[in-house]
């Protein structure tokens, strides 16, 4: 009895993943991969990753995915993130998690590398996918400003050393200036004439 429930659950998860893939292709999403990650992570069975040519298309794909899953399988997403910007939209259906990236953002984060050992569902891509995939993107390469501060570039260490030395020199100069001010105040330390108040 338990085995049949598990088989049904696995079949449903795969059907859900394929429904998501179809919805992505309907909105001209490309570079679609469906990975079975059940043995790697505990929070989901499958992960579907897709690319869009721009943020607006990523949001349209996300809408289409949610509509298609609701209409065909009667299931709603239990969570979503990234819809405001459209650079990386995540939709959580429990059994599967969908990642829709603007193409340069996907290239930047390389999410598939985290799941390189996961088996892929064999997908038969529409013929138009290869035409779109090779076209030029509508935006420049993506640079995450948060991560730019974390990643080391050539010369960063030297710049930090130079900045530290400059800060030390500034601090010493400030101390000298304060010492001069104190000396000037000490020289001015003559008592003022007191006038009696009548």
Secondary structure, DSSP 4 states (H G I P E B T S, - for coil): -HHHHHHHHHHHHHHHHHHHHHHHHHTT-EEEEEEE-TTT-SS-SEEEEEEESSHHHHHHHHHHHHHHHHHHH----SEEE-TTT-SEEEEE-SSEEEEEEEHHHHHHH-GGGGGTTSEEPP----THHHHHHTSPPSSPPP--HHHHTTS--TTHHHHHHHHHHHHHHHHHHHHHHHHHHHHHHHHT-PPPPP----
